[in-house]
């Protein structure tokens, strides 16, 4: 169900002439459509990490290597290393700390979407509000609901995480520990809260 959302949004922006070969947008409305597509991809192509993408700063790999330990442990970064990218989630960046900083490599399809977005986003923030300032976590939560909800069902971050995990564990329980770490919760919480029926 949620996996259909990025497909639908990709068709929408393609209809506006926004593609990987012609990524430039013409107006604010198209910019919002492109960011909606990016958000849908962030939460379906990677293990969904609550609302932390609202705090992500875009940084080049060279500058990333110069960051202080404090910044590395407390912040979220989209790191650009040549043609590849990865997300860095500091161990204290979320309300519940992780044993160490988490690195999640960006898959090729998401990398293409990020390239389209970055050719339009000239700020240091990954996600933006309509004034081209940093998007708040509250605003990201509202955007997620607007992007993923249907007429019959309200879909927020908790339900997105539940759906993602349910899909991942169909017939394969060996991913539990890795996904729990990627999504910043314990295996116990994952089993008792997100995937009770699996």
N, C-alpha and C positions, 0 to 999 in steps of 0.2 A: 504494500500500500504506500508506505513512505518512499519507497524506491522509485515510484512513478513520478514523484514531484520534480526531481532534477530533469527528468526526460521532458516533462511538460514545459518546464521553464527554459530549457535549452531551445525547444521549438519556438517558444515565444520570442526569445532574444534573437534567434536566427531570422525570424520574421521581421525583426526591426533592422536587420542588416548587420547584427553584431555577431561575428564569428571569430575563430582563432586567427584567421588571416586578415580580417578587418575588424579589430577589436574596439576601435574608438567609438565612444558614444557621443550623441549630438546634444543631449539635454539631461536635466535632472531626473526626469521620469525614466529615461533609459538607463541612467546610472543606478537608480533604485532597482530596476528590473535585473540588471547585471549583478548587483550585490545580492539580491534574493536568490539568484541562481548559485552564486558562490556559497551562500549560507546553506542552501539545500545540499550542496556537494560536501561541505565540511562535515555535516551531520549524517551523511549516508556513505561517504567514501572512506571515512576514518571512524574509529571508535568514538562515539559522541562524548565529549568532555564537559558536561554541564554548560556554563555560559562563559568559559574562560577565553574564548576567541575575542570577546569584546575588549579584553585587556592586552591583546597581542600587538607587539611592536614589530615593524618590519625592519630587518637589519641585514647588512651584508656580512658574509662569513668573516672577513678580515676584522671588522669592528666587533663581531661576536666573540672572537678569540681574545679580545682585549677587555672584555667585561669583567667587573669585579665579582668575587664569589657571592657577595651580597645580592647583586643584580641577578646572577645566574640562579640563585636559590629562591628568589622572590618574584620573579617576573616571567612573562610568557612572550616568546619571540617566534616570528616566522623568519627563519634564517635562509638567506639566498646564497648558495654556494655554486658559482658558475651557472649551469643550466638546471641544477637540482635544488631542491628546497627541503627543509625539515622544520618541524615545530619543536620548540624547546619549552617544556613546562617545568618551571622551578618547583622544587620540592615543597616550598611554602606558599606557592602562588594561589592555591585553593584553600578553602576553609579547613579541609582535612589534609594534613601533610602526608607526603609519600616518603619512603625511606631514602630515595635519591631523586635527582632531577630526571625527568622523562623526556626521551627523544623519540619522535615519531616521524619517520620519513614520509614525504609526500609522494603518493603514487602518481604514475604518469598522467592519468586522466585528470586528476585534481591539479596537477602541475600546469596543464594546459589552461584550465579555468582560472587559476591564479595568475598566469601570464596575461590573460585577457583583462583581468581586474587591475593588475599592477600597471598596465599600460594606460589606465585611466585614473588611478589613485596615486596622486603625487605627494600624499602625506606620509607620515611615519606610522600611522595607525592602520591595522588590517581592515577594520570595519568602521564605517562612518555614518554619522547622522546626516540629515538634509542640509546642514550648514557646513558640511565637510569637516566636522570635528569628530573626536573620538566617540564611538557609540558606547553607551552605558550598558551594563549587564542587564538592567531592567528593560531597556529598549530592545536589546537582543532577544530577551525572553518573549516580548510582545511580537517581535518580527517572526520568530520561530513559529509561534502560534498562528500568526496570519498566513505564513508560507505553507505550513503542513496541515492545518485544520481543514476539515471538510464541512459541508452543510450539516452532516449528521454527527460529527465527532470533533470535539476539541482535542487537539494534539499539542502538548507542550513538551518541554525538555525531558521530564520524567518518563512520559509515554514513549518518546523517541528512543530513549535508552532501553526501555523494556522491549520494544519491538526489535531493536537492533540485536540485543542479546538473544532473544527468542529465535531470531533467524540464524544467528551464528551457531547456536547450540543444537540445531536440528541434526540429530545423529552424530554429533561431534562434541564431546565434553572435554576434550584435551586442551581446548583453547582457554578454559576458565581463568587460570592464573594470569596469563599474558593479557587477556582482555580486561580483567579486573584492574591490573596495574595501569593499563592504557587509559581506562575510564576513571581512574582515581577513586576506587572503592575496594573494599575487601571482597574476597571470594565468598565469605559468609553473607555479607550484605547483598552481593550479587544474587546469591541463591535464594535468600529469604525475602528480598524486596523486589528485585527486577525480573527474576525468572522463576517464580514459584511453581508454575505449571509445567516446567520442562523436566 
